[in-house]
C-alpha cells in the first residue's frame, strides 16, 4: 500500500514510538478478551496461550509493557524465557507506515513534521534525501513538503523492525551498529558516509523489538552500545559521522549465573522479571499437553505422560541448582523430551502404544541427554546420579499417576460405586488377555458395557488417533492402572490435573 505523508496526515495517522504502539495493542487485545466475559486475570493469561507461567508473572509482565519498560527475563535454564520473549514479538503490532526506501523504517512524519522529528529524528540517509541539495546540515522537517514524502505500509519482520541477538563474547559493537557495505563503498567512495552502512541489529530493530538472548554474555563495550540506544533512542556507528535512530522495545534474557555480568547502568534500564519453573503439577502438565501433539507425534498414554512430569518435578525438588552441569536436567525442555523419547523407544520396540518400560528408558535418555558434558568423568558421575534417582523415584511417580487417573474415573464416572468398580475390573481382566475377544469389543453393540464406558472415557479425554484405536488406548491405560494403582482410591487423593 502506497501513500504520502500528506495523505496520512489527512487520514489522522499518528507517529507513535514502539512502546506506545505495543501498549495500545495489548490494551486492545485485553479489552476484547474482557468483552468475551473473561476475568482480568484470565484475560491477561489468555494473551499467552502457549506459555505457562506461575504466580503473578503474567500480570507483572503485562504491567511492565503497558508502563513502557524494557524487559529482562532471568531464571534457570530451560524455564521458557526465550519462548516468552518470542510470544511478545507475536503480540507486537506488525503493520506500520514507513518512508519508502528507508533502510531503518523512518516514519513519514519524522521527515515532514517538526514535532515528530524532534522526538524521533530521521536517519541521516533520509535527512540527506529530503534536504536541499542533499546536504544533511540543511535538513529541516518544517521545510519538507509532506506531499513529496513517499510512504509505504509494511509488515515488520526479521531484519526490518525485529532483530535477535545471541549473547556471546564475540559479539562486538559493530554487530549492533552495523558494518560497511563494500559494494556501496565502491560506488560512493566515502567510508564515513551513512549511505555505505549496512544496518546492525539495533538499527534493524528500529520501530519494533529487539530480542537479546543471554545479555550477560555480551562484552562490556557491546553492552554500552545497547545502553546508548535505550537511553537516547539513537546509536552512533564508529564508522559514521552521524547517529541513526534505534528506538525499540528491548526484551532480554539471562540465566542466573550471568546476572552479575550485566553492567549496572544497563541493568538499571531493564525491568527484571523472574521466570522460574512452575510449582503446580497442573501447569507442568499443560506444558507437555501444549508441546507434545499426540495426534501428530504418536499416542502416549496419559498415565505415562503424567508420570514423566512427576519425575522431573521430583528432580527439581530434590536436586540443587548449584551444579550447572545438571541445571538443564529439570528444565521444561526435558519435560517435552521425555514424551518424545518415550514414544521413540516404543517405536524401536515395535509397540504401537508405549509401555512403562518405554517411559523409564525415555526418562533416562532425556535426563542424561541434558547433562552438560564438561569431561568424561563428570558426565559419568552425573549420569550415575540420574540413574540412581530414577531407580528411587520412577516407580513412585507411576503409582501416583495411575492412582490419580483411577480415582478421577472412579469418582467422576462411577460415582464411587464400589460394585461398579469391581465389575469394570472384572470385565477388563477378562478382555485384556484375550486379543480376539478384545478385538470384537463393541462390534455388535453389546457385551462388556462397563469396559465400553471406560473406552469412551479414554477416547474423550485422550483422543487417540490412528494407528492407535480408542480400544487399544483404553486397554493400555487399564493395564497401567492394574499394574500401578491396583484399582484403589485412597481417601483424600487429589486430582491435580483435571
SETISE-503387 format. One record per residue (C-alpha): residue in three letters; chain; x, z, y. Coordinates in Angstrom, 3 decimals, always signed. Layout:
<recs>
<ALA; A; <X; Z; Y>>
...
</recs>
This chain:
<recs>
<UNK; A; <+0.000; +0.000; +0.000>>
<UNK; A; <+1.442; -1.057; +3.354>>
<UNK; A; <+0.648; +0.057; +6.896>>
<UNK; A; <+2.346; +1.074; +10.140>>
<UNK; A; <+2.939; +4.400; +11.852>>
<UNK; A; <+0.370; +3.417; +14.489>>
<UNK; A; <-2.331; +2.794; +11.887>>
<UNK; A; <-1.525; +6.079; +10.132>>
<UNK; A; <-1.953; +7.997; +13.375>>
<UNK; A; <-5.326; +6.363; +13.985>>
<UNK; A; <-6.419; +7.402; +10.480>>
<UNK; A; <-5.445; +11.001; +11.179>>
<UNK; A; <-2.479; +11.203; +8.779>>
<UNK; A; <-0.094; +14.127; +9.269>>
<UNK; A; <+3.585; +14.686; +8.500>>
<UNK; A; <+3.817; +17.962; +6.593>>
<UNK; A; <+7.004; +19.475; +5.166>>
<UNK; A; <+7.115; +19.550; +1.358>>
<UNK; A; <+6.446; +23.292; +1.173>>
<UNK; A; <+3.219; +22.824; +3.177>>
<UNK; A; <+2.120; +19.900; +1.023>>
<UNK; A; <+2.761; +21.936; -2.131>>
<UNK; A; <+0.831; +24.899; -0.739>>
<UNK; A; <-2.147; +22.713; +0.168>>
<UNK; A; <-2.190; +21.097; -3.269>>
<UNK; A; <-2.127; +24.420; -5.121>>
<UNK; A; <-4.888; +25.848; -2.940>>
<UNK; A; <-6.967; +22.699; -3.527>>
<UNK; A; <-6.500; +22.987; -7.298>>
<UNK; A; <-7.334; +26.690; -7.266>>
<UNK; A; <-10.481; +26.068; -5.243>>
<UNK; A; <-11.626; +23.532; -7.834>>
<UNK; A; <-10.961; +25.935; -10.698>>
<UNK; A; <-12.800; +28.760; -8.943>>
<UNK; A; <-15.747; +26.417; -8.340>>
<UNK; A; <-15.958; +25.976; -12.113>>
<UNK; A; <-16.536; +29.709; -12.473>>
<UNK; A; <-13.027; +30.916; -13.305>>
<UNK; A; <-11.843; +34.254; -12.002>>
<UNK; A; <-8.898; +34.304; -9.626>>
<UNK; A; <-6.572; +35.460; -12.418>>
<UNK; A; <-7.798; +32.820; -14.877>>
<UNK; A; <-7.662; +30.084; -12.234>>
<UNK; A; <-4.024; +30.858; -11.443>>
<UNK; A; <-3.114; +30.840; -15.144>>
<UNK; A; <-5.026; +27.568; -15.666>>
<UNK; A; <-2.568; +25.806; -13.367>>
<UNK; A; <-0.013; +26.136; -16.172>>
<UNK; A; <-1.846; +25.163; -19.372>>
<UNK; A; <+1.366; +24.578; -21.354>>
<UNK; A; <+3.344; +27.577; -20.118>>
<UNK; A; <+2.614; +31.073; -21.393>>
<UNK; A; <+3.790; +33.792; -19.006>>
<UNK; A; <+3.377; +37.529; -19.200>>
<UNK; A; <+2.080; +40.185; -16.845>>
<UNK; A; <+1.642; +39.221; -13.209>>
<UNK; A; <+4.154; +36.358; -13.339>>
<UNK; A; <+1.537; +33.657; -12.732>>
<UNK; A; <+0.284; +35.316; -9.558>>
<UNK; A; <+3.792; +36.164; -8.331>>
<UNK; A; <+4.781; +32.535; -8.823>>
<UNK; A; <+1.794; +31.008; -7.047>>
<UNK; A; <+2.041; +33.537; -4.205>>
<UNK; A; <+5.690; +32.582; -3.695>>
<UNK; A; <+4.825; +28.892; -3.466>>
<UNK; A; <+1.910; +29.468; -1.102>>
<UNK; A; <+4.250; +31.501; +1.117>>
<UNK; A; <+6.655; +28.543; +1.280>>
<UNK; A; <+9.508; +30.154; -0.648>>
<UNK; A; <+12.290; +28.593; -2.688>>
<UNK; A; <+12.411; +29.991; -6.219>>
<UNK; A; <+14.918; +31.425; -8.654>>
<UNK; A; <+13.729; +31.948; -12.240>>
<UNK; A; <+16.024; +34.306; -14.100>>
<UNK; A; <+15.801; +35.756; -17.582>>
<UNK; A; <+17.049; +35.400; -21.150>>
<UNK; A; <+17.970; +32.022; -22.531>>
<UNK; A; <+15.035; +30.245; -24.129>>
<UNK; A; <+12.315; +32.175; -22.279>>
<UNK; A; <+10.878; +28.991; -20.737>>
<UNK; A; <+12.467; +28.935; -17.261>>
<UNK; A; <+13.229; +25.228; -17.211>>
<UNK; A; <+9.863; +24.331; -18.724>>
<UNK; A; <+8.168; +26.319; -15.976>>
<UNK; A; <+10.196; +24.508; -13.324>>
<UNK; A; <+9.069; +21.175; -14.791>>
<UNK; A; <+5.473; +22.395; -14.701>>
<UNK; A; <+5.856; +22.996; -10.974>>
<UNK; A; <+7.028; +19.440; -10.460>>
<UNK; A; <+3.971; +18.232; -12.390>>
<UNK; A; <+1.807; +20.139; -9.903>>
<UNK; A; <+3.654; +18.870; -6.851>>
<UNK; A; <+1.668; +16.219; -4.892>>
<UNK; A; <+3.403; +12.887; -5.513>>
<UNK; A; <+1.739; +10.397; -3.165>>
<UNK; A; <+3.160; +10.166; +0.356>>
<UNK; A; <+3.824; +7.758; +3.222>>
<UNK; A; <+7.437; +6.770; +3.928>>
<UNK; A; <+9.299; +4.407; +6.221>>
<UNK; A; <+9.509; +1.194; +4.210>>
<UNK; A; <+13.087; +0.689; +3.080>>
<UNK; A; <+14.341; +4.186; +3.939>>
<UNK; A; <+16.703; +5.450; +1.194>>
<UNK; A; <+15.707; +9.104; +1.737>>
<UNK; A; <+11.970; +8.570; +2.316>>
<UNK; A; <+11.658; +9.479; +6.003>>
<UNK; A; <+8.064; +9.906; +7.127>>
<UNK; A; <+6.979; +7.146; +9.549>>
<UNK; A; <+6.216; +9.778; +12.206>>
<UNK; A; <+9.818; +11.054; +12.046>>
<UNK; A; <+10.952; +7.932; +13.883>>
<UNK; A; <+7.941; +7.448; +16.166>>
<UNK; A; <+6.601; +10.913; +17.081>>
<UNK; A; <+8.889; +13.162; +19.180>>
<UNK; A; <+7.287; +16.388; +17.874>>
<UNK; A; <+7.726; +15.390; +14.240>>
<UNK; A; <+11.244; +14.093; +14.892>>
<UNK; A; <+12.167; +17.442; +16.458>>
<UNK; A; <+11.315; +19.425; +13.348>>
<UNK; A; <+12.089; +16.682; +10.781>>
<UNK; A; <+14.804; +14.422; +12.210>>
<UNK; A; <+15.026; +10.986; +10.602>>
<UNK; A; <+18.096; +9.907; +8.704>>
<UNK; A; <+20.901; +8.171; +10.645>>
<UNK; A; <+20.048; +4.909; +8.902>>
<UNK; A; <+16.514; +4.937; +10.344>>
<UNK; A; <+17.842; +6.125; +13.695>>
<UNK; A; <+20.159; +3.135; +13.830>>
<UNK; A; <+17.387; +0.829; +12.624>>
<UNK; A; <+14.947; +1.813; +15.389>>
<UNK; A; <+17.432; +2.480; +18.220>>
<UNK; A; <+18.078; -0.026; +20.999>>
<UNK; A; <+20.999; -2.206; +19.998>>
<UNK; A; <+21.147; -0.293; +16.683>>
<UNK; A; <+23.133; +2.453; +18.407>>
<UNK; A; <+22.371; +5.899; +16.958>>
<UNK; A; <+23.256; +7.618; +20.239>>
<UNK; A; <+20.403; +5.738; +21.942>>
<UNK; A; <+17.717; +6.695; +19.414>>
<UNK; A; <+14.649; +8.325; +20.977>>
<UNK; A; <+11.478; +8.713; +18.930>>
<UNK; A; <+9.421; +8.642; +22.131>>
<UNK; A; <+10.652; +5.085; +22.816>>
<UNK; A; <+9.850; +3.708; +19.352>>
<UNK; A; <+6.697; +1.602; +19.121>>
<UNK; A; <+4.671; +3.058; +16.178>>
<UNK; A; <+3.197; -0.384; +15.549>>
<UNK; A; <+6.718; -1.600; +14.734>>
<UNK; A; <+7.425; +1.121; +12.145>>
<UNK; A; <+6.547; -0.258; +8.698>>
<UNK; A; <+5.002; +2.341; +6.398>>
<UNK; A; <+4.663; +2.297; +2.635>>
<UNK; A; <+2.662; +4.612; +0.381>>
<UNK; A; <+4.845; +5.611; -2.578>>
<UNK; A; <+4.708; +7.952; -5.539>>
<UNK; A; <+7.591; +10.413; -5.684>>
<UNK; A; <+9.707; +10.108; -8.805>>
<UNK; A; <+13.188; +10.816; -10.177>>
<UNK; A; <+15.733; +9.905; -7.513>>
<UNK; A; <+13.040; +9.457; -4.858>>
<UNK; A; <+11.607; +12.823; -3.898>>
<UNK; A; <+12.691; +14.578; -7.084>>
<UNK; A; <+16.197; +15.400; -8.256>>
<UNK; A; <+17.514; +17.523; -11.073>>
<UNK; A; <+20.941; +19.127; -11.136>>
<UNK; A; <+22.580; +20.807; -14.126>>
<UNK; A; <+24.860; +23.643; -13.063>>
<UNK; A; <+28.490; +23.220; -14.077>>
<UNK; A; <+31.944; +23.985; -12.738>>
<UNK; A; <+32.449; +20.205; -12.451>>
<UNK; A; <+29.555; +19.654; -10.008>>
<UNK; A; <+31.293; +19.122; -6.671>>
<UNK; A; <+29.751; +18.893; -3.177>>
<UNK; A; <+29.717; +15.081; -3.297>>
<UNK; A; <+27.298; +15.278; -6.227>>
<UNK; A; <+24.839; +16.910; -3.837>>
<UNK; A; <+25.532; +14.954; -0.649>>
<UNK; A; <+26.444; +11.512; -2.001>>
<UNK; A; <+29.268; +9.056; -2.578>>
<UNK; A; <+30.364; +5.780; -1.048>>
<UNK; A; <+28.714; +2.655; -2.408>>
<UNK; A; <+31.696; +0.329; -2.793>>
<UNK; A; <+29.621; -2.837; -2.536>>
<UNK; A; <+28.130; -1.731; +0.776>>
<UNK; A; <+31.553; -0.589; +1.977>>
<UNK; A; <+32.900; -4.071; +1.313>>
<UNK; A; <+30.038; -5.564; +3.325>>
<UNK; A; <+30.188; -3.108; +6.254>>
<UNK; A; <+33.866; -2.190; +6.312>>
<UNK; A; <+33.419; +1.281; +7.874>>
<UNK; A; <+33.809; +4.108; +5.309>>
<UNK; A; <+32.301; +6.600; +7.784>>
<UNK; A; <+29.110; +4.612; +8.317>>
<UNK; A; <+25.964; +6.222; +6.861>>
<UNK; A; <+24.993; +2.788; +5.577>>
<UNK; A; <+27.664; +2.956; +2.864>>
<UNK; A; <+26.448; +6.301; +1.497>>
<UNK; A; <+24.800; +6.447; -1.938>>
<UNK; A; <+22.424; +9.437; -1.624>>
<UNK; A; <+23.349; +12.521; -3.663>>
<UNK; A; <+20.943; +14.959; -5.283>>
<UNK; A; <+19.956; +16.766; -2.080>>
<UNK; A; <+19.129; +13.522; -0.311>>
<UNK; A; <+17.271; +12.216; -3.354>>
<UNK; A; <+15.113; +15.359; -3.297>>
<UNK; A; <+14.200; +14.967; +0.381>>
<UNK; A; <+10.455; +15.482; +0.985>>
<UNK; A; <+9.961; +16.605; -2.602>>
<UNK; A; <+11.516; +19.019; -5.062>>
<UNK; A; <+14.995; +19.910; -6.267>>
<UNK; A; <+15.418; +21.492; -9.698>>
<UNK; A; <+18.742; +23.261; -10.293>>
<UNK; A; <+19.356; +24.476; -13.830>>
<UNK; A; <+21.833; +27.366; -14.175>>
<UNK; A; <+22.581; +27.575; -10.477>>
<UNK; A; <+25.154; +30.327; -11.004>>
<UNK; A; <+27.469; +27.856; -12.766>>
<UNK; A; <+27.879; +25.789; -9.581>>
<UNK; A; <+31.232; +26.239; -7.786>>
<UNK; A; <+31.128; +28.233; -4.554>>
<UNK; A; <+31.721; +25.174; -2.386>>
<UNK; A; <+28.812; +23.366; -4.016>>
<UNK; A; <+26.573; +26.403; -3.562>>
<UNK; A; <+27.447; +26.417; +0.132>>
<UNK; A; <+26.287; +22.803; +0.493>>
<UNK; A; <+22.973; +23.755; -1.084>>
<UNK; A; <+22.790; +26.766; +1.237>>
<UNK; A; <+23.104; +24.497; +4.290>>
<UNK; A; <+20.191; +22.401; +3.064>>
<UNK; A; <+17.994; +25.468; +2.503>>
<UNK; A; <+18.893; +26.900; +5.912>>
<UNK; A; <+18.711; +23.780; +8.052>>
<UNK; A; <+16.901; +21.114; +6.048>>
<UNK; A; <+19.887; +18.796; +6.541>>
<UNK; A; <+23.291; +18.152; +4.970>>
<UNK; A; <+26.405; +16.520; +6.349>>
<UNK; A; <+28.277; +14.465; +3.750>>
<UNK; A; <+32.044; +14.779; +4.004>>
<UNK; A; <+32.402; +11.004; +4.341>>
<UNK; A; <+29.791; +10.596; +7.070>>
<UNK; A; <+29.756; +11.279; +10.804>>
<UNK; A; <+26.073; +12.185; +10.752>>
<UNK; A; <+23.691; +14.542; +8.988>>
<UNK; A; <+20.954; +13.468; +6.614>>
<UNK; A; <+17.583; +15.169; +6.044>>
<UNK; A; <+17.397; +17.326; +2.927>>
<UNK; A; <+14.064; +19.087; +3.191>>
<UNK; A; <+12.639; +20.045; -0.199>>
<UNK; A; <+11.258; +22.850; -2.342>>
<UNK; A; <+14.101; +24.260; -4.445>>
<UNK; A; <+13.381; +25.634; -7.917>>
<UNK; A; <+16.437; +27.147; -9.586>>
<UNK; A; <+17.076; +28.849; -12.923>>
<UNK; A; <+19.714; +31.276; -14.130>>
<UNK; A; <+20.480; +33.165; -17.290>>
<UNK; A; <+21.030; +36.903; -16.859>>
<UNK; A; <+24.785; +36.590; -17.408>>
<UNK; A; <+25.212; +34.232; -14.426>>
<UNK; A; <+23.292; +36.160; -11.766>>
<UNK; A; <+26.444; +37.754; -10.336>>
<UNK; A; <+27.998; +34.336; -9.738>>
<UNK; A; <+25.260; +33.230; -7.327>>
<UNK; A; <+26.671; +33.502; -3.785>>
<UNK; A; <+24.822; +36.281; -1.909>>
<UNK; A; <+23.758; +34.169; +1.102>>
<UNK; A; <+22.331; +31.556; -1.270>>
<UNK; A; <+20.597; +34.196; -3.377>>
<UNK; A; <+19.042; +35.605; -0.204>>
<UNK; A; <+17.353; +32.248; +0.391>>
<UNK; A; <+15.624; +32.328; -3.013>>
<UNK; A; <+12.677; +34.387; -4.218>>
<UNK; A; <+13.657; +35.824; -7.601>>
<UNK; A; <+11.122; +35.885; -10.439>>
<UNK; A; <+11.943; +37.331; -13.827>>
<UNK; A; <+10.848; +35.115; -16.720>>
<UNK; A; <+11.103; +37.160; -19.895>>
<UNK; A; <+9.815; +36.899; -23.414>>
<UNK; A; <+6.154; +37.649; -23.964>>
<UNK; A; <+5.451; +41.061; -25.417>>
<UNK; A; <+1.922; +40.204; -26.576>>
<UNK; A; <+1.662; +38.659; -30.015>>
<UNK; A; <-1.302; +36.504; -28.988>>
<UNK; A; <+0.792; +34.977; -26.185>>
<UNK; A; <+3.640; +34.114; -28.546>>
<UNK; A; <+1.156; +32.592; -30.967>>
<UNK; A; <-0.184; +30.408; -28.157>>
<UNK; A; <+3.338; +29.131; -27.511>>
<UNK; A; <+3.504; +27.926; -31.105>>
<UNK; A; <-0.058; +26.619; -31.112>>
<UNK; A; <+0.685; +24.571; -27.993>>
<UNK; A; <+4.155; +23.427; -29.015>>
<UNK; A; <+3.529; +22.601; -32.673>>
<UNK; A; <+0.869; +19.981; -33.367>>
<UNK; A; <-0.186; +20.444; -36.992>>
<UNK; A; <-2.283; +17.286; -36.934>>
<UNK; A; <+0.658; +15.136; -35.850>>
<UNK; A; <+3.641; +17.002; -37.279>>
<UNK; A; <+2.206; +18.287; -40.537>>
<UNK; A; <-0.021; +21.133; -41.607>>
<UNK; A; <+1.396; +24.653; -41.878>>
<UNK; A; <-0.954; +27.470; -42.961>>
<UNK; A; <-1.805; +29.876; -40.171>>
<UNK; A; <-0.571; +32.868; -42.167>>
<UNK; A; <+2.903; +31.283; -42.283>>
<UNK; A; <+2.892; +30.278; -38.603>>
<UNK; A; <+1.803; +33.780; -37.664>>
<UNK; A; <+4.386; +35.476; -39.870>>
<UNK; A; <+7.165; +33.343; -38.384>>
<UNK; A; <+6.192; +34.524; -34.906>>
<UNK; A; <+6.150; +38.152; -36.038>>
<UNK; A; <+9.670; +37.898; -37.441>>
<UNK; A; <+11.038; +36.588; -34.130>>
<UNK; A; <+9.183; +39.365; -32.294>>
<UNK; A; <+10.769; +41.939; -34.609>>
<UNK; A; <+14.184; +40.456; -33.887>>
<UNK; A; <+13.615; +40.810; -30.135>>
<UNK; A; <+12.650; +44.447; -30.531>>
<UNK; A; <+15.457; +45.448; -32.853>>
<UNK; A; <+18.407; +43.381; -31.692>>
<UNK; A; <+20.298; +43.990; -28.454>>
<UNK; A; <+20.540; +41.280; -25.814>>
<UNK; A; <+24.111; +42.353; -25.060>>
<UNK; A; <+25.597; +39.930; -27.603>>
<UNK; A; <+25.418; +36.429; -26.076>>
<UNK; A; <+26.308; +34.874; -29.432>>
<UNK; A; <+22.823; +35.694; -30.746>>
<UNK; A; <+20.940; +35.562; -27.447>>
<UNK; A; <+19.122; +32.370; -28.458>>
<UNK; A; <+18.078; +33.617; -31.898>>
<UNK; A; <+14.963; +35.274; -30.475>>
<UNK; A; <+14.098; +32.542; -27.965>>
<UNK; A; <+10.877; +30.610; -27.569>>
<UNK; A; <+12.752; +27.581; -28.829>>
<UNK; A; <+13.317; +29.428; -32.094>>
<UNK; A; <+9.600; +30.192; -32.333>>
<UNK; A; <+8.913; +26.464; -32.407>>
<UNK; A; <+11.919; +25.669; -34.587>>
<UNK; A; <+10.590; +27.954; -37.304>>
<UNK; A; <+7.403; +25.914; -37.621>>
<UNK; A; <+9.320; +22.625; -37.758>>
<UNK; A; <+11.877; +23.884; -40.282>>
<UNK; A; <+9.171; +25.408; -42.487>>
<UNK; A; <+7.438; +22.055; -42.629>>
<UNK; A; <+10.749; +20.264; -43.285>>
<UNK; A; <+11.583; +22.483; -46.284>>
<UNK; A; <+8.137; +21.832; -47.747>>
<UNK; A; <+8.629; +18.071; -47.402>>
<UNK; A; <+12.029; +18.265; -49.107>>
<UNK; A; <+10.484; +20.293; -51.932>>
<UNK; A; <+7.694; +17.733; -52.359>>
<UNK; A; <+4.931; +20.103; -51.240>>
<UNK; A; <+2.108; +18.818; -49.052>>
<UNK; A; <+1.373; +22.379; -47.920>>
<UNK; A; <+4.271; +24.751; -47.130>>
<UNK; A; <+4.599; +27.935; -49.180>>
<UNK; A; <+6.038; +31.370; -48.378>>
<UNK; A; <+9.483; +30.341; -49.651>>
<UNK; A; <+9.470; +27.440; -47.170>>
<UNK; A; <+8.814; +29.882; -44.324>>
<UNK; A; <+11.680; +32.132; -45.419>>
<UNK; A; <+14.042; +29.168; -45.648>>
<UNK; A; <+12.780; +27.827; -42.308>>
<UNK; A; <+13.324; +31.182; -40.634>>
<UNK; A; <+16.891; +31.390; -41.859>>
<UNK; A; <+17.650; +27.818; -40.862>>
<UNK; A; <+16.084; +28.120; -37.392>>
<UNK; A; <+17.564; +31.526; -36.557>>
<UNK; A; <+21.021; +30.777; -37.917>>
<UNK; A; <+20.972; +27.448; -36.072>>
<UNK; A; <+20.580; +29.301; -32.764>>
<UNK; A; <+23.744; +31.360; -33.212>>
<UNK; A; <+26.406; +30.405; -30.691>>
<UNK; A; <+29.438; +29.354; -32.741>>
<UNK; A; <+32.473; +30.685; -30.870>>
<UNK; A; <+34.599; +30.940; -34.012>>
<UNK; A; <+34.178; +30.645; -37.739>>
<UNK; A; <+34.446; +34.399; -38.274>>
<UNK; A; <+31.933; +35.365; -35.583>>
<UNK; A; <+29.466; +32.770; -36.840>>
<UNK; A; <+29.702; +34.130; -40.386>>
<UNK; A; <+29.290; +37.699; -39.172>>
<UNK; A; <+26.203; +36.832; -37.133>>
<UNK; A; <+24.804; +34.751; -39.996>>
<UNK; A; <+25.104; +37.825; -42.176>>
<UNK; A; <+23.163; +39.826; -39.584>>
<UNK; A; <+20.363; +37.253; -39.641>>
<UNK; A; <+20.234; +37.173; -43.444>>
<UNK; A; <+20.113; +40.961; -43.677>>
<UNK; A; <+17.422; +41.074; -41.025>>
<UNK; A; <+15.245; +38.561; -42.867>>
<UNK; A; <+15.712; +40.407; -46.160>>
<UNK; A; <+14.290; +43.509; -44.493>>
<UNK; A; <+11.510; +42.025; -42.369>>
<UNK; A; <+10.263; +38.630; -43.610>>
<UNK; A; <+8.082; +40.127; -46.332>>
<UNK; A; <+6.753; +42.738; -43.905>>
<UNK; A; <+5.687; +40.019; -41.476>>
<UNK; A; <+3.953; +38.011; -44.211>>
<UNK; A; <+1.980; +41.061; -45.312>>
<UNK; A; <+0.910; +41.832; -41.757>>
<UNK; A; <-0.172; +38.244; -41.056>>
<UNK; A; <-2.100; +37.976; -44.337>>
<UNK; A; <-3.761; +41.327; -43.705>>
<UNK; A; <-4.914; +40.293; -40.214>>
<UNK; A; <-6.195; +36.931; -41.471>>
<UNK; A; <-8.220; +38.514; -44.281>>
<UNK; A; <-9.582; +41.294; -42.065>>
<UNK; A; <-10.697; +38.754; -39.489>>
<UNK; A; <-12.641; +36.833; -42.140>>
<UNK; A; <-13.932; +39.987; -43.822>>
<UNK; A; <-15.298; +41.407; -40.572>>
<UNK; A; <-16.461; +38.299; -38.709>>
<UNK; A; <-17.899; +36.271; -41.602>>
<UNK; A; <-18.587; +38.709; -44.441>>
<UNK; A; <-19.674; +41.450; -42.030>>
<UNK; A; <-17.639; +43.952; -44.079>>
<UNK; A; <-19.837; +43.375; -47.118>>
<UNK; A; <-17.640; +44.617; -49.925>>
<UNK; A; <-19.713; +42.909; -52.601>>
<UNK; A; <-19.455; +39.529; -50.883>>
<UNK; A; <-15.726; +40.015; -50.526>>
<UNK; A; <-15.311; +40.743; -54.228>>
<UNK; A; <-17.454; +37.718; -55.092>>
<UNK; A; <-15.275; +35.452; -52.911>>
<UNK; A; <-12.127; +36.769; -54.539>>
<UNK; A; <-13.625; +36.184; -57.974>>
<UNK; A; <-14.522; +32.574; -57.136>>
<UNK; A; <-11.105; +31.922; -55.674>>
<UNK; A; <-9.301; +33.322; -58.710>>
<UNK; A; <-11.336; +31.049; -60.966>>
<UNK; A; <-10.706; +27.959; -58.839>>
<UNK; A; <-7.027; +28.118; -57.938>>
<UNK; A; <-5.542; +27.977; -61.472>>
<UNK; A; <-7.838; +25.058; -62.411>>
<UNK; A; <-6.781; +21.962; -60.433>>
<UNK; A; <-9.580; +19.822; -61.875>>
<UNK; A; <-12.227; +22.381; -61.013>>
<UNK; A; <-10.806; +22.809; -57.508>>
<UNK; A; <-10.806; +19.035; -57.005>>
<UNK; A; <-14.525; +18.915; -57.782>>
<UNK; A; <-15.378; +21.736; -55.401>>
<UNK; A; <-18.394; +20.852; -53.318>>
<UNK; A; <-18.672; +17.310; -54.637>>
<UNK; A; <-22.258; +17.917; -55.714>>
<UNK; A; <-23.039; +20.457; -53.007>>
<UNK; A; <-23.346; +23.320; -55.487>>
<UNK; A; <-21.127; +25.928; -57.079>>
<UNK; A; <-18.753; +28.497; -55.621>>
<UNK; A; <-20.767; +28.979; -52.405>>
<UNK; A; <-18.610; +31.813; -51.110>>
<UNK; A; <-15.383; +29.882; -51.502>>
<UNK; A; <-17.017; +26.876; -49.872>>
<UNK; A; <-17.825; +29.118; -46.903>>
<UNK; A; <-14.141; +30.108; -46.818>>
<UNK; A; <-13.173; +26.418; -46.850>>
<UNK; A; <-15.450; +25.816; -43.858>>
<UNK; A; <-13.849; +28.744; -42.021>>
<UNK; A; <-10.337; +27.392; -42.603>>
<UNK; A; <-11.471; +23.916; -41.575>>
<UNK; A; <-12.987; +25.105; -38.316>>
<UNK; A; <-10.126; +27.434; -37.454>>
<UNK; A; <-7.117; +25.365; -38.505>>
<UNK; A; <-8.408; +21.776; -38.539>>
<UNK; A; <-6.134; +20.405; -41.281>>
<UNK; A; <-5.762; +16.634; -41.310>>
<UNK; A; <-4.804; +14.077; -43.979>>
<UNK; A; <-2.990; +14.072; -46.268>>
<UNK; A; <-3.916; +17.779; -46.470>>
<UNK; A; <-7.618; +18.245; -47.196>>
<UNK; A; <-9.587; +21.218; -45.917>>
<UNK; A; <-9.999; +22.312; -49.551>>
<UNK; A; <-6.212; +22.282; -50.113>>
<UNK; A; <-5.646; +24.168; -46.866>>
<UNK; A; <-8.163; +26.823; -47.891>>
<UNK; A; <-6.580; +27.097; -51.343>>
<UNK; A; <-3.162; +27.609; -49.735>>
<UNK; A; <-4.458; +30.311; -47.403>>
<UNK; A; <-6.307; +32.033; -50.264>>
<UNK; A; <-3.103; +32.053; -52.311>>
<UNK; A; <-1.197; +33.668; -49.448>>
<UNK; A; <-3.926; +36.268; -48.973>>
<UNK; A; <-3.885; +37.149; -52.657>>
<UNK; A; <-0.114; +37.477; -52.715>>
<UNK; A; <+0.406; +39.402; -49.498>>
<UNK; A; <-2.841; +41.052; -48.384>>
<UNK; A; <-4.304; +41.975; -51.771>>
<UNK; A; <-7.663; +41.426; -50.022>>
<UNK; A; <-7.587; +44.857; -48.492>>
<UNK; A; <-8.654; +45.589; -44.950>>
<UNK; A; <-7.216; +48.823; -43.697>>
<UNK; A; <-9.174; +50.909; -41.223>>
<UNK; A; <-8.057; +50.174; -37.700>>
<UNK; A; <-6.362; +46.853; -38.472>>
<UNK; A; <-6.494; +44.929; -35.193>>
<UNK; A; <-6.857; +41.192; -34.815>>
<UNK; A; <-4.049; +40.463; -32.354>>
<UNK; A; <-4.518; +36.672; -32.433>>
<UNK; A; <-8.261; +35.863; -32.484>>
</recs>
